[in-house]
Amino acid sequence: MLEIKNLHAKIKETQILKGLNLKVNAGEVHAIMGPNGSGKSTLSKIIAGHPEYEVTDGSIEYEVNFKKINLLELQPEERAREGVFLAFQYPVEIPGVPSSVFLRAAFNAICRHQGAEEMDPIDFDKYVRSKMKLLEMDDKFIDRPVNVDFSGGEKKRNEILQMAVLNPRLAILDETDSGLDIDSMKIVAEGVNKLKKKDNAVILITHYQRLLNYIQPDVVHVLYDGKIIKTEGKELALKVEDRGYDWLIK
């Protein structure tokens, strides 16, 4: 589904990614771990199309409907319509925009792109509330402005609600576990697990093994200094938890 080859990227004059390679198949969950400053969040933002980052070399190929697309040629909103979703490490607040309006606009934009019929407000309200039950969210959330006055855990849960509603083909979760207590993390993880399918894929970016106790990855990568330096099964996360990163970096 996703193949990244020799990706180099910088922000302003700082080179962050230095020849990164990654391949993700449909139906898989990949976890990306690594020390602070290694390039994990940069990778997620580049896949999603953040405009501040400049790709200086390499390619990102994304397969949808049996055709390959060069994601680097698409604007962020075009990538989103093709099923690429990013759950932010620090979700932004959007004052004055109710979550229900925000979600319906995004959902119907994808419907239009795919040639499907848009959903009317009444049907969409039923649809989104069914997804909220997955995440044990209070009905009041949907009428509040997007992330305004939400706690850290509420913001992260709201990101997963967006994922549930939009049903992306490729979901990238950038440190969704950071700032969550154990109960909130279990609820978020359960929501992610319920959304996994054989024709979609998830990339989890995390510092901690604890999230991977609840969302079982098929593949774990360690990213350091702009490159993936180690790839194994889920046992790699346990090694990192036990030994840190020094043994890999050396």
C-alpha positions in Angstrom: 0.0 0.0 0.0 2.8 2.4 0.9 6.4 2.4 -0.2 8.9 5.1 0.8 12.2 5.0 -1.0 15.4 6.9 -0.1 13.4 9.8 1.5 15.4 12.9 2.3 13.7 15.9 3.8 14.5 19.1 5.7 12.8 22.0 7.4 14.4 25.3 6.6 18.1 24.4 6.6 17.9 21.4 8.9 18.1 18.0 7.3 15.9 15.6 9.2 15.3 12.5 7.1 18.4 11.1 5.5 17.5 8.2 3.2 14.5 6.6 4.9 13.0 3.4 3.4 9.7 1.9 4.5 7.1 -0.5 3.1 3.7 -1.1 4.5 1.2 -3.7 3.2 -2.6 -3.6 3.5 -3.8 -5.2 6.7 -0.7 -4.5 8.6 0.1 -2.4 11.7 3.5 -0.9 11.8 5.0 0.7 14.9 7.8 3.3 14.6 9.9 3.9 17.6 13.1 6.0 18.2 14.7 8.6 20.4 13.5 12.2 20.5 14.6 14.1 17.4 15.1 11.0 15.2 12.5 12.1 12.6 9.4 10.2 13.6 6.9 13.1 13.6 8.6 14.6 10.6 7.9 11.4 8.7 4.2 11.5 9.6 3.8 15.1 8.6 5.6 14.6 5.3 3.3 11.6 4.4 0.3 13.8 5.2 1.7 16.8 3.2 2.7 19.4 5.8 3.9 22.4 3.8 6.8 23.4 6.0 8.9 20.3 5.1 10.8 20.1 1.9 11.5 16.7 0.4 14.9 16.9 -1.3 15.1 13.3 -2.6 13.2 10.1 -2.7 9.6 9.0 -3.4 6.4 8.1 -1.6 4.3 5.7 -3.6 0.7 4.9 -2.4 -1.5 2.3 -3.9 -5.3 2.9 -4.0 -7.8 1.2 -6.3 -5.0 -0.9 -7.8 -3.1 2.1 -9.1 0.0 3.8 -7.7 0.0 7.4 -6.8 3.0 9.6 -6.0 1.9 11.3 -2.8 4.5 14.0 -3.2 2.6 15.3 -6.2 -0.7 15.8 -4.2 -1.8 18.6 -1.9 -2.7 17.7 1.7 -6.4 17.8 1.1 -6.0 15.5 -2.0 -4.1 13.0 0.1 -6.8 13.1 2.7 -9.5 12.4 0.0 -7.4 9.4 -1.1 -7.7 8.0 2.4 -4.5 9.2 4.1 -5.2 10.2 7.7 -3.0 11.8 10.4 -3.9 11.8 14.1 -1.8 14.7 15.4 0.5 14.5 18.4 -0.8 17.9 19.4 -4.4 18.2 18.1 -5.3 21.8 17.2 -8.3 23.7 18.5 -10.8 25.2 15.9 -12.9 27.7 17.8 -16.4 28.4 16.4 -16.6 25.1 14.3 -18.8 22.4 15.9 -17.3 18.9 15.7 -20.4 17.7 13.9 -20.0 20.3 11.1 -16.3 19.6 10.8 -16.7 15.9 10.6 -19.7 16.0 8.1 -17.8 18.4 5.8 -14.8 16.1 5.8 -16.8 12.9 5.3 -18.9 14.3 2.5 -15.7 15.7 0.7 -14.5 12.1 0.6 -17.9 10.8 -0.6 -17.8 13.4 -3.5 -14.3 12.4 -4.4 -15.2 8.7 -4.5 -18.4 9.3 -6.4 -20.6 8.2 -3.5 -23.8 10.0 -2.3 -23.3 12.5 0.4 -25.0 11.9 3.8 -27.7 14.2 5.0 -27.4 15.8 8.5 -29.9 13.5 10.2 -28.3 10.3 8.8 -24.8 11.6 9.6 -25.8 12.3 13.2 -26.8 8.7 13.7 -23.6 7.5 12.0 -21.2 9.6 14.0 -23.0 8.8 17.3 -22.6 5.1 16.5 -18.8 5.7 16.2 -18.8 7.6 19.4 -20.1 4.6 21.3 -17.0 2.7 20.1 -14.8 5.2 22.0 -17.1 5.6 25.0 -17.5 9.3 24.2 -20.2 11.5 25.7 -22.8 12.7 23.2 -22.1 16.3 24.1 -18.7 16.2 22.4 -20.2 16.3 19.0 -21.8 19.7 19.6 -18.7 21.4 21.0 -16.1 23.3 18.9 -13.3 21.0 17.6 -11.0 20.3 20.6 -11.8 23.6 22.4 -11.5 23.2 26.1 -10.9 19.4 25.7 -8.5 17.7 28.0 -5.5 16.0 26.5 -7.2 12.6 26.6 -10.4 14.0 25.1 -8.4 15.5 22.2 -6.7 12.2 21.5 -10.0 10.3 21.7 -11.5 12.9 19.3 -8.7 12.2 16.8 -9.6 8.5 16.8 -13.3 9.5 16.4 -12.3 11.3 13.2 -10.5 8.2 12.1 -13.6 6.1 12.8 -15.9 8.4 10.9 -13.6 8.9 7.9 -12.5 5.3 7.6 -9.1 6.0 6.1 -7.1 3.5 4.0 -3.9 4.6 5.7 -4.0 5.9 9.3 -0.9 7.5 10.9 -1.1 7.9 14.6 1.6 10.3 15.8 2.2 9.6 19.5 -1.5 9.2 20.2 -0.6 7.6 23.6 1.3 10.7 24.9 -0.5 12.4 27.8 -3.0 9.6 28.2 -3.7 7.8 31.5 -3.9 4.1 31.3 -7.8 4.0 31.1 -7.9 6.5 28.2 -5.1 4.6 26.4 -7.0 1.4 26.7 -10.2 3.0 25.2 -8.2 4.6 22.4 -6.4 1.4 21.6 -9.7 -0.6 21.6 -11.1 1.9 19.1 -8.1 1.5 16.8 -8.3 -2.3 17.1 -12.0 -2.2 16.1 -11.1 -0.1 13.0 -8.4 -2.5 11.7 -9.3 -4.2 8.4 -7.6 -6.4 5.9 -7.7 -3.6 3.3 -6.4 -0.7 5.5 -3.1 -0.1 7.4 -2.0 1.7 10.5 1.4 3.3 11.3 1.8 3.9 15.0 4.5 6.4 16.1 5.3 5.9 19.8 8.0 6.2 22.4 6.6 3.5 24.6 6.1 -0.2 24.5 2.9 0.1 26.7 0.7 1.2 23.8 1.9 -1.9 21.9 0.5 -4.1 24.7 -3.0 -3.1 23.5 -2.4 -2.6 19.8 -0.4 -5.5 18.5 2.0 -4.5 15.7 2.9 -6.8 12.9 6.2 -4.9 12.3 8.3 -2.7 14.6 10.9 -0.2 13.2 13.5 1.9 15.1 14.2 5.2 13.5 17.4 7.1 14.3 19.1 10.1 12.8 16.6 10.2 9.9 16.9 6.5 8.9 15.2 3.2 9.9 18.1 1.3 11.5 16.3 -1.8 12.7 13.1 -3.7 11.6 11.7 -6.8 13.4 8.5 -8.2 14.7 6.8 -7.0 17.9 9.6 -8.5 20.0 11.8 -5.5 19.0 9.6 -3.2 21.1 10.2 -5.3 24.1 14.0 -5.2 23.5 13.9 -1.4 23.3 11.8 -1.3 26.5 14.3 -3.4 28.3 17.6 -2.1 26.8 16.9 1.3 25.4 18.4 2.5 22.1 22.1 2.5 22.8 22.7 -1.1 21.6 21.1 -0.2 18.3 22.8 3.1 17.8 26.3 1.7 18.5 
